[in-house]
């Protein structure tokens, strides 16, 4: 059961291309559970999901902290941070260990995790997630929970997400210079998926695409387990830029036009906007479609390319989230081109667990653009709760301890 000790003082920081967002949990004034509170500012110094100008990014981050502390009425010092960009990579690792005393304990699982880490460790890459996909005892079939079984050799397959180590240092240093301490770093696709993909969909096979400002970040699940990550350098900001140039209007007006019309405008819908010279003019969906559709088509084609290896195994299809998922008509367009089910999901906070189907598709109070921030909270609070359970069972995580120490060395 979640209580305040699990989330007190935990803040999630999403360093997006178009916005910086801080999120936290607080007790619901009604006394029923908790509620999510967010603060955000326009982002500077970012390109394609990554910091491109440290000084500009630090200025935006300082502005966000000032606004958040007034809004939250508390100091913001410790954060968990999302990591995005094409430098994220995934791989599968197979390792084995002898079963001591013939009975599998958590010690063997910890040993396998350490071996998996060592097999992909390098001077330039840092592991963000090491996720067990399945275990096999001797020559028996694959299982999920081997503890307590008898055997001679325990084999395991892990799904690993790693990142450019030097870029992670840039993130930590930028946060430190703004007065923040980084508790942990998580990959943004994994965070978004944790609050938008129901377990039922993971078992059927599903891909989630978080359409942000600078990048579209994705994660694929097969047989209930993660199977691959992808990053596409086409997202909402390029669409806005296309409209700005094509209609000779400001970025702000272009964003309003994108949200209003999308690629499936209402019949006879139009709006009055100011052009780049400040003169008013009327814009309709007929003027927007020829500009916006080609970019949406490009994104769809690139997603299709990344999903080719999973043809025939995505029973639940593709789930869209992030700010770009709010573009009118995008789900129908993608479904017509990809020939698989395409749905739009809103994030749901479920205390470190996967959300249920009804909540993400119908009843969530949260907008898709906050999927990453809520996902970061979800992963961190799930980690806190798991750590407390592990202390009681004696289960340890050597890898996680090393990663925390690495962050402290940079602070």
N, C-alpha and C positions, 0 to 999 in steps of 0.2 A: 504494500500500500504506500502511495506517495504521501510524504508529509514535508513540511517546510525545511527540515534539515537536509533533504535531498537536493533542493534547488536554491536555497538561500545564497546570494552572492554570485550566482552563475549568470553570466551574460554571453550571448552568442553574437558574434560579429561577422556579417556578410559583407565582404569587400567587393561589391559588384561593379561592373563597368559603368553603369548609369546612376547607381545609388549605393551609399553605404548605409547599412541597417544594423541597429542593435536591438536585440530582443531579450526579454527576461520573463519569468513567471512570477506571479504574485497571487496571494490568496484572493479568492473571489469575495467581493464585499457582501454577497448574499450568504456566505458561509458554506456554499456548495462547491467544493473542489477549488481549482485554480483557474486563472485567466492569463492569456499571453498579452504582453504589452510591448509595442515596438516604437522605435524612433528612427527616422531616416533623413538623410540630406543628399543633395545631388553629389555625385562622385566626380572628382578631378584626379588627374594623374593615373588613369587606368586605361588599358587598351587590351581588348580581347580577354577580359577576365583576369588580367595580371597588372601589377604595379609597373607603370612605365616612367613615372616621375615621382620620386620619393617626396620631394618638398611639397608638391601639389597634393599628393595623397595624404601626407601628414596634416596639411592645412584642413582638408576636408574631414579627416578623422578627429582633429581637435574641435572642429565645429560640431560634429556629431556628438562627441562626449559632453560638450557644454550643454547642448540641447537635451540630451538624454538624462543628464544628472538633474536638470531642472524638472524635467517631466517625471522621472522616476523618483525624485526626491531622495536620492542616495548617491554615494560615490560609485563610480564605475572604475574598477581597477583590474579585475581578473576576467579574461575573456577566453572563449573557445572560438577558433577562427576557421572559416571555410577556405579550402584551396581549390582553385579552378585553373583551367588552361590546358593547352595541348601537351604540356610536359607531363601530365598525369599518364601513367601507363599501368597496364594490368597483365598478370601472368598467372599460370598455374604451376605449383611446385609439389612434387611428390617426394616424401621422405619416409623413413622407417626407423624403428628402434626395437630393441629386445625388451620383452615384457619381464620385468624383475619379479621374482617369486611366482611367476606364472599367472598372476591376477592383475588386471589393468586398474591403475589408480590415476588420479589427477596428475601425478608426477610424470607419467608417461606422456600425457597430453601436453604438459608444459615442455617436456623435452622435445617433442615433435615440433611445437611452435618455434622453439629456439633454433632447431635445425632448419626449418623453413626460412626463418629470418636470415640465418647465416648463408644460405644457398643463393640469396639474391642481394646480399649486402655489398655495397661498393662505396668508393670515396665520393661519388657524385650523385648517388641516389639515396633517398631516405624513405623508409617504409611508413605508410600511413595506416594501412589496414592489413591484417593477416587473418583471414576468415576460413575456418575449417569447412571444407565441402563434403567430406565423407571419410570414414575410417574403415579399414579392413583388417580383420584378424586372420593371420596366416592366409589360407586360400578361400576363406568364406566370403559371402556376398558383402557389399558395402553397407555400413550402418551409420547412424548419426551419433549414438551414445554408447561407446564401448566400455565405459567404466563399470567394473565389477565382473566382466567376462574373463574367462580363462583362455590362455593361448601362449604362443612362443614369440611371434613377431607381430608388431602392430604397425600397419602402414597407414599413411594419411595423405590426403590431397588438400592443399590450401590454395585459396584465391588471394592473390597479393595485389594491392594497389600501392604504387610508390610514386615519388615525386622528385623533381630536381632539388637537390639538397641546398644549393646556393640560393635558389629562389625562396625556399622556406626561411633561410636566414634573413633575406630581404624583408619578408613579411614580419618576422619577429622583431627585427631592428626598427622597422617603421612603427610598430605598435609600442615598443619600448620607448621610443623618442616622444610618443604622445602620452606617456605616463601609464601605459597598460602592461600587464604581465600576461603572457599567453599560457593558459593552462594546458591546452591541447590543440592539435590541428587535425581536421577531418577533411576528406575529399568531399566537395560539394555534391557530385552526383550521388554518392552514397548517402549523404545527409538528406537530400531531397527525396530520394526513394524511400527512406525510413518513415516518412510521414505521408506518402501519397500512394503507396502500392500495397494493397491487401495481400495477405498470405495466399488466398485462393488464386490470385493472379500470378503470384510467383511460382506456384506449383504448376499452373498451366503453361507458363513461359510468357514473359512480358518484357518489353523495353520501356523505360521511362526517359523522356527527353525534356529537360528543363531549359526552356527557351528564355534566356536572360537578355541582358543588354548587349554584351559583347560576344558571348559564346552560347552555344547550345550544348549542354553537358548531358551525357546519357549513361545509363547503366542497364545492362541486360541480365535478366534472371532466367534460369532454365532448371526445371525440376526443383524449384524452391530455393535454389542457390544462385549467388551472383556468378556471371559467366563472362563479363567483359565490360569495359568502360570505353566511351568515345567522347571526343570534343570536336565540335564543328565551329569554325570561325565565321558563322553567319547567324545573326540573331536580330533582336529588336532594333538596335541602334542603326544598323545598316538599312533596315526598312524605313526608319524615320529619316535618315539621310537622303534616301532615294526620293521620298516625298518632298523634302525640303528643297532639293535641287529641281525636281520635276515640276513643282508648283510655284517655285520662286517665293517660298515662305520661310519663316524662321523655324528653328528646331522645335520650339515650344508649340507653335501652330501645327507643325507637321505631326507631332506626337498626338495632339488633339484630333487631327484628321484621321490618323491611323486607328485610334480607339473608336472614333465615331462610326467609320464606314467599314474598316477591315476589308475583306475580299468578298463579302456578301452583304452589300448595303441594303437597307430597307428601300422598297420602291419609292421613287420620287423624293428620296431624302436629300437634303442639301443643308449647307451651313455657310454663314458669312464669316470670313476670316480676313486678316490683314496681310497683304503681301510684304515683300522685303522692304518696300518703300513706305509702308504704313498705310497704303490705300486699300480700302475694303473691296472684297470681291466674293462672289458666291462660288462654292465648290460642291460638286455632287459626286456620288459614287461612280458615275460613268467616267469622271476625270481621274479618280483615284485608282481604279482597277488596273488600267494598263501599266501603271507605275509599280504598284504593290505586288501584283500577282507574279511577275517574273522572279522577284526575290523570294517569295514564299515557295515557288516551284523549285528554285535552286536549293533552298533548305531541305525541302522534301526529297529531292534527288540525292543529296548528300547523306541524309539519314538512311535512305534506301540502300545506299552503298555500304554503310556501316552495318546494316542489319542483314546483308547477304549471307554471312556465315551461319545465321540462325533461321534461315528459310525453312518453314515447315514445323518449327518448334515453338513459335510464339502464339500459343493458343489464345492468350488474352490480348494479343496485338500490341499496340503502342499507346502509352499514356503520356499526354502532354501536360506540363505544368510550367511554372514560371510566368513572368509577365507576358511573354509572347503567346501563351496559351489563351489569352483573353481576346486575341484578334478574331473578330467576327468571321465565321465561316472556315477557319483554319482546320478544324477537326474533320469537317465534311470533305474539304479539299484533299487532305492527307489520305483519308480513307479511300477516296476514289482513285488515287494514284498508287497507293501501296497495296491495295487489295487485302488488307487485314483490318480488324477492328481498331478504331482510333477513338479514344475518349479523352476528356479534359478532367483533371483531378485537382481538387483543392486540398491543401495540407491539413492534417488533423494531428493534434498532439495526444499521444497515447502512452506517455510515461515509459519510453524505451521499447514499446511494442509496436508491431505493425497495426495500422488502422484497419477498420472494417470497411467493406465495400460501400455500404450506404452512406457512411459519413464523408468519404472523400469525393464522392460523385454528386451528393445531394445536400447534405446537412452541415457541412463545415462552415463556420463563420469566417474563416480566413481566406484571403485572396491568394491565388496561385503565385503571385510575385513574392510572397513571403515564405515559400516552400523551403528555401535554403536556410533561412534564419531559424525557422521552427524545427527543421531537421537537425540543425546543430544542437539546439537545446535538447531535442529528443535523444540524440546519441550520447551527449554528455551526462544527462541525468540517468539514462540507462546504464552508462558506465559506472556512475556513482553507486547505483543500486546493486549492480553486479559485484563491484568491489566489496561492498558490505557483506553480500552473500558469500563471496569467496573467502573472506576472513573467517567466517563461521565454519566453512567446510574444509579449510586448509588449502584450497586451490590457490596457486600463485601464477603470476604473469611476469616472467623475467624480462621479456621484450618491452612491455609497457613501462616498467621501471626505468629501463635504459633510455627510452625516448623522453620521458619526463626530465631526466637528468640532463639530456642534451639540450632541451629547451632552457633549463635553468642556467646552463653555461653561457647562453647568449643574452640573458637578461641583465 
